[in-house]
Amino acid sequence: MQERPVGIVNLENELHEQLRRASKASFRSINGQAAFWIKIGMLCELNPGLTFQELVARELKEAGVEAVDDEVAAA
């Protein structure tokens, strides 16, 4: 079953501009970037003892993404 987008979020103009710029740099849609920021914000609040990098690594691992060793990748 595919999720349907719901709701509208009102943002200040400056925050929307930052969101637009970040979405280009991250190769995400504006909605995708907003969803990423929201999810990371929720994870930070629920796991205050973890760093951003630890949270992202945990999420990637749970999604089945395997880390590539830099030395192996360079060979």
C-alpha atoms as an extended CHARMM CRD file, in Angstrom:
* protein
*
        75  EXT
         1         1  MET       CA              0.0000000000        0.0000000000        0.0000000000  PROA      1               0.0000000000
         2         2  GLN       CA              1.4440000000        3.3650000000       -1.0380000000  PROA      2               0.0000000000
         3         3  GLU       CA              1.3780000000        6.2520000000        1.4470000000  PROA      3               0.0000000000
         4         4  ARG       CA             -0.4930000000        9.3770000000        0.4430000000  PROA      4               0.0000000000
         5         5  PRO       CA              0.8070000000       12.8080000000        1.3780000000  PROA      5               0.0000000000
         6         6  VAL       CA             -1.4340000000       14.5710000000        3.8810000000  PROA      6               0.0000000000
         7         7  GLY       CA             -1.5520000000       17.9540000000        5.5410000000  PROA      7               0.0000000000
         8         8  ILE       CA             -0.0100000000       21.3060000000        4.9430000000  PROA      8               0.0000000000
         9         9  VAL       CA              2.8220000000       22.8170000000        6.9450000000  PROA      9               0.0000000000
        10        10  ASN       CA              3.2240000000       26.5780000000        7.0340000000  PROA      10              0.0000000000
        11        11  LEU       CA              6.8380000000       27.7190000000        7.1230000000  PROA      11              0.0000000000
        12        12  GLU       CA              8.4110000000       31.1130000000        7.5000000000  PROA      12              0.0000000000
        13        13  ASN       CA              9.8460000000       32.3940000000        4.2240000000  PROA      13              0.0000000000
        14        14  GLU       CA             13.4630000000       32.1740000000        5.4280000000  PROA      14              0.0000000000
        15        15  LEU       CA             13.0460000000       28.5680000000        6.5900000000  PROA      15              0.0000000000
        16        16  HSD       CA             11.4340000000       27.6550000000        3.2700000000  PROA      16              0.0000000000
        17        17  GLU       CA             14.3520000000       29.2480000000        1.4190000000  PROA      17              0.0000000000
        18        18  GLN       CA             16.8370000000       27.2480000000        3.5130000000  PROA      18              0.0000000000
        19        19  LEU       CA             14.7850000000       24.1160000000        2.8360000000  PROA      19              0.0000000000
        20        20  ARG       CA             14.8540000000       24.8000000000       -0.9100000000  PROA      20              0.0000000000
        21        21  ARG       CA             18.6440000000       25.3010000000       -0.8840000000  PROA      21              0.0000000000
        22        22  ALA       CA             19.2680000000       22.2120000000        1.2490000000  PROA      22              0.0000000000
        23        23  SER       CA             17.0850000000       20.0980000000       -1.0320000000  PROA      23              0.0000000000
        24        24  LYS       CA             19.2320000000       21.0200000000       -4.0370000000  PROA      24              0.0000000000
        25        25  ALA       CA             22.4640000000       20.2550000000       -2.1920000000  PROA      25              0.0000000000
        26        26  SER       CA             21.0900000000       16.9290000000       -0.9270000000  PROA      26              0.0000000000
        27        27  PHE       CA             19.4970000000       15.9120000000       -4.2650000000  PROA      27              0.0000000000
        28        28  ARG       CA             16.0830000000       15.6020000000       -2.6010000000  PROA      28              0.0000000000
        29        29  SER       CA             12.7410000000       17.1450000000       -3.3820000000  PROA      29              0.0000000000
        30        30  ILE       CA             11.7130000000       19.9840000000       -1.0920000000  PROA      30              0.0000000000
        31        31  ASN       CA              9.1650000000       17.6550000000        0.5390000000  PROA      31              0.0000000000
        32        32  GLY       CA             11.8040000000       14.9270000000        0.8410000000  PROA      32              0.0000000000
        33        33  GLN       CA             14.2100000000       17.3350000000        2.5380000000  PROA      33              0.0000000000
        34        34  ALA       CA             11.5080000000       18.5140000000        4.9440000000  PROA      34              0.0000000000
        35        35  ALA       CA             10.6220000000       14.9060000000        5.7860000000  PROA      35              0.0000000000
        36        36  PHE       CA             14.3050000000       14.1280000000        6.3940000000  PROA      36              0.0000000000
        37        37  TRP       CA             14.7140000000       17.1030000000        8.7360000000  PROA      37              0.0000000000
        38        38  ILE       CA             11.5200000000       16.1790000000       10.6020000000  PROA      38              0.0000000000
        39        39  LYS       CA             12.5760000000       12.5410000000       11.0260000000  PROA      39              0.0000000000
        40        40  ILE       CA             16.0910000000       13.4880000000       12.1740000000  PROA      40              0.0000000000
        41        41  GLY       CA             14.6250000000       16.0350000000       14.5960000000  PROA      41              0.0000000000
        42        42  MET       CA             12.3200000000       13.4130000000       16.0850000000  PROA      42              0.0000000000
        43        43  LEU       CA             15.1780000000       10.9140000000       16.3730000000  PROA      43              0.0000000000
        44        44  CYS       CA             17.3570000000       13.5390000000       18.0820000000  PROA      44              0.0000000000
        45        45  GLU       CA             14.6560000000       14.2880000000       20.6370000000  PROA      45              0.0000000000
        46        46  LEU       CA             14.0630000000       10.5820000000       21.3030000000  PROA      46              0.0000000000
        47        47  ASN       CA             17.7960000000        9.7420000000       21.4490000000  PROA      47              0.0000000000
        48        48  PRO       CA             19.5790000000       12.7520000000       22.9780000000  PROA      48              0.0000000000
        49        49  GLY       CA             22.7160000000       10.7150000000       23.7160000000  PROA      49              0.0000000000
        50        50  LEU       CA             23.3850000000        9.9060000000       20.0440000000  PROA      50              0.0000000000
        51        51  THR       CA             25.1380000000       12.1260000000       17.5130000000  PROA      51              0.0000000000
        52        52  PHE       CA             23.7280000000       12.9180000000       14.0870000000  PROA      52              0.0000000000
        53        53  GLN       CA             26.2410000000       10.5210000000       12.5210000000  PROA      53              0.0000000000
        54        54  GLU       CA             25.2500000000        7.7360000000       14.9310000000  PROA      54              0.0000000000
        55        55  LEU       CA             21.5670000000        8.2540000000       14.1650000000  PROA      55              0.0000000000
        56        56  VAL       CA             22.1260000000        8.1850000000       10.4070000000  PROA      56              0.0000000000
        57        57  ALA       CA             24.3580000000        5.1010000000       10.6750000000  PROA      57              0.0000000000
        58        58  ARG       CA             21.6960000000        3.3370000000       12.7600000000  PROA      58              0.0000000000
        59        59  GLU       CA             18.9430000000        4.2050000000       10.2830000000  PROA      59              0.0000000000
        60        60  LEU       CA             21.0300000000        3.0480000000        7.3190000000  PROA      60              0.0000000000
        61        61  LYS       CA             21.8640000000       -0.2240000000        9.0750000000  PROA      61              0.0000000000
        62        62  GLU       CA             18.1890000000       -0.8200000000        9.8760000000  PROA      62              0.0000000000
        63        63  ALA       CA             17.4150000000       -0.2130000000        6.1920000000  PROA      63              0.0000000000
        64        64  GLY       CA             19.9320000000       -2.8910000000        5.2030000000  PROA      64              0.0000000000
        65        65  VAL       CA             22.6150000000       -0.5400000000        3.8620000000  PROA      65              0.0000000000
        66        66  GLU       CA             26.1230000000       -1.8810000000        4.4050000000  PROA      66              0.0000000000
        67        67  ALA       CA             29.0470000000        0.4510000000        5.0160000000  PROA      67              0.0000000000
        68        68  VAL       CA             31.8840000000        0.3110000000        2.5270000000  PROA      68              0.0000000000
        69        69  ASP       CA             35.4030000000        0.3060000000        3.9620000000  PROA      69              0.0000000000
        70        70  ASP       CA             37.2670000000        3.3300000000        2.5150000000  PROA      70              0.0000000000
        71        71  GLU       CA             40.4550000000        1.2870000000        1.9880000000  PROA      71              0.0000000000
        72        72  VAL       CA             38.5700000000       -1.4220000000        0.1050000000  PROA      72              0.0000000000
        73        73  ALA       CA             36.7170000000        1.1440000000       -2.0270000000  PROA      73              0.0000000000
        74        74  ALA       CA             40.0070000000        2.8740000000       -2.9740000000  PROA      74              0.0000000000
        75        75  ALA       CA             41.6280000000       -0.3710000000       -4.1510000000  PROA      75              0.0000000000
